[in-house]
Amino acid sequence: MNNEDSFDIFRKFLAYLEKKYGWFILPSKIENSAFILGKLIIKFGLEKIDSLFSGEIKHDFYTPVDEEIIDLFSVNETYFNREPETLGVLRDITRDLLKRKETVKIFCAASSSGEEIFSVAIALGDDYQEGRVTLTGGEISLKMIKMMEEGAYTEWSLRTCSEEFKMEHFYLSDKKFYIKEKYKKHLIIKRHNLLSQNTLLYFGEEKFDIILCRNLFLYMQPSAIDRVTQNLLSILEPGGFFITGLAEGALSERLKTNKYESHGNIFRF
């Protein structure tokens, strides 16, 4: 390929990442992204790659190239007990809802390798373990879903947790921390592309009382943030809560006008 052709396929590649997954590639990651594209071309061939990037975007269908892209580009920087103040408010909100509802349904968007959703399960305690709360985790990466199902973590995932926390909620085997079974038994995991508007495919008529979408918008284009917000709000019960990360400044205007009390990352609709 000459320089013009190389630039054209790279431009298509970046556009594809944005349209199908909403990912924002930082300028500092451009060189690495070009390297990844080169590996994809070597593995799958230029014709197949160009055809995929030039074709119709199908948010609910994944080719072998897509699977490779997801594994290479998914951001999986997470850890247990992240933003404990938010988990505390979540617990209070859930208990308040349980005064009026028999069951509270919670959806964790982009659950990665499970640290987020298991932190929620731990924070909710008996309300989750005894079935008063249902937890559903969405994730696009099959690799991350497999890790979530296994529930095995390294010391790095628990780097902010006390020894007491580790002993209470995990058991140690072969230098890995395994989440106790009581936190896995009621868990529902769905493969889900947040940019898909086909919510019936993933959830049917189900709606959720609380949706967590924490520290995801940091990595997304503004247009994708708006679309993801719209998609998730479509499966939120009236009066439900939408929770983002504390550090996320790029939020949909629709969220900003629905802040819950004095919390800058919790919204009610």
N, C-alpha and C positions, 0 to 999 in steps of 0.2 A: 504493500500500500504506500502511496505517496503521502506527503504531509497533509494535503487537503482531504484525502479520503480518511486518514487517521483522525483528523479533527472532526469530520462529519460523523463517524461511528461513535466517537467519544461523546459528542453532543447528544446523539440519540440515546446513548447509554444513561447519561445524567437525566435526560428528560423521562426516560423509562422508570428510573428509580423514584423520581418525584411523582409521576402519575400513578404508578401501581402501588407504591409503598409510602409515598409522602416524605421520603428521606431527604434531608438537607445535607449536602456534602460540603464541609468546611474547606476553605481555600487551602488550609494546611494538609488536607487529606486528598487533594487533587492528584498528586503524584502517585500515592498508593492506589487510588481508584483506577488510574490509568494502568498500573501494573496488574491489578485484578482483571481489568478488561482484557489485557493481553493474555492472561492465563485462560480466560473463558474462550477467547478466539482459538487458541491452540487446542483446547480440549474439545470444543464443539464445532469449530469451523466458522469462518467469517459469514458464509451464506446463511447459516442457521441463526447466528447471532443477529445479523442485520434484519432478517425476516421477523424475528421476535420483536425487536425494538421498533420496527416500522409498522407492525400490525396493530390490530385492535387490542386495547387494554382489557384483560379479563381478570377482575379482582378475585374471583373465586376459583381460578384454575391455575395450576402451577406445572410448568414444564421442568425437565431436568435442569435446564439453565436457571430457572427461577429458584429451584431448591439450592443450587450452588450459590446464587446471589444472596439468598436469605441467610445462609450459614456464614457467608463472608462479611455481610454488612450489618447484620442485626447487632444493636448495641445492648450488651448484657451486663452493664455496670450496676450492680445492685448488691444489697447485703441485708442481713436480718436487723430488725428494729430500726429501720431507717425512719427518721423524723418521728420519734416516739410520741411527741406532743400531739401529732395528728392521729396516731393510733389511739391515744387516750380519748380524744374528742370523738373518734369513730365509735369507740366502745360506749360512750355516754349517749350518743345519738341512737345507736342500736338498741340500747336498753330502754330509751324513751319510746322508740317505735314499738317495742315489744309490749308496752303497756296498752297499746291499742290494736296490735296485730298478733295473730297466733304465730306467724313465721315472718322473718325478715330475709329478703333475698338480696345478696350482694354480688356484684360482678367486678372482678379485677381485670381491667384491660391490660394487654401487653404484660403478662405475668412472668415473662422471661424464664429463668430456671427455677422459680418457685419461692425465692426468698420473700417476695412481696406478699403473696397470698398466704404463705405459712405464718408470716408475721401477723397478719390479720387474724388467722385462726387462733394463734396463741393469745393475742390481745383480747379476743372475744371469750375465751375460756369456756365455761360450762354452757353458755348460750349456744356456741357452735357444737361442742361435743355432744350435747343432748338433743341436737336437731332443731333448736328454735331458730337457728340461722343457717341458711344454705349459702355455700360459697361456690361460685363459678369462675374459673380462670380462663381467659382468652389468650392465645399466643399463636403467632404465625409460623414459628420455627419448630420443625419436627424434632430437631436436636434438643431444643430447650424443653419441649413437652416431655421427651423421654427422661431428661434430667429431673423434671418436676415429679414425674411418676415414680422415679427411683427414690427421690428425696435424700440424696447423699451430698454432703457439702464439706468443703475444706475449711480450715481455720480462717481463711481470708473472708469467707462469707459471714463469719461470726466475729469479725474483728472488733466490733463495738459492744459485744455482749459479755456479760460477767460469766465467771465460771459456774455460778449458781444457775444462771439462765441455761447454759449449755447442759448441765446435769439434769435439769428438770424437764427439758423438752426434747433432748436428743440422747441417742446412745452411740458410743464410740466403737468403731470396728474398722480394722485395717487403716488406721489414721484418718478415717473419714467420720463425720458426724451425720448420723441418720435421724431424720425427723421421726418422732414416735408415731406409731400407727394411728393413734387416736386423732391425729391432725390430718390424716390422709383419707380416712374411711368415708367421709361425707363429701369429699372434694369432687367437683365436676370440672373436667378440662375440655375445652373446645378449641379446635384450630380455627382461627378467625383473623381475617384481614380487616383492620379497622377502617380502611377506605371503602370497603364494600357497603353499598346501600341496600343489599339484599339481606336485611335483618331476619326475614322469615326463614331463610335457609339455615341460619345459625340458631335462632331462638324461637322460631314459631311465633306464638302469640305471647310468649313470656315477657314480663316486665320486671324491672329490678327497683328495689327501694333505695339502694345506694350503689353508685358506680365510682370506682376508684380508677383514676387515670393519672398516676403519679410519675413525674419526672420523665415523661415521654415527649411532651411538646418541645423540650429543649433540642430535640433532634429532627424536628419536622419543619417543612415549609409553611408559611402563614396560610396559604390556601388549603393545605392539607389539615392544618389545625382546625380551621373552620368546618371542613367536611367531617372530620372525625368527631368533633363536638356535636354536630348536627346528627350524625349517625347514632352516637351514644345516647343523646337526649331522647331520641325516638324510642328507646327501650327503657326509659326511666318512668317510673310511676309518678303520677301527679303528686306533688308534695315531696318528691324524692330528693336525695342529696347527690351532688357531683363533687368529687374531691380530687384536686390536682396536687402536685408537689409544691413545697414552700418556695422553691427558687425559680419557679416558672413565671416569667414576665410576659411571654408571648401567648396571650389567651384570647379566645374569641370574645368579641364584644358582648355576645349573648350571655357569657358567663359573668362578665364584669358587672352587669346590671342586676345580678341575682345573688349577691354575696349574702352568706348566712352569718348573722350577728356581726362580730368584729373579726371574723376569720378571713384572712386574705386568700385562702386556698380552698374554701368550702362554700358551695353554692347550693341554693334550694330553688326548686321549680314547682 
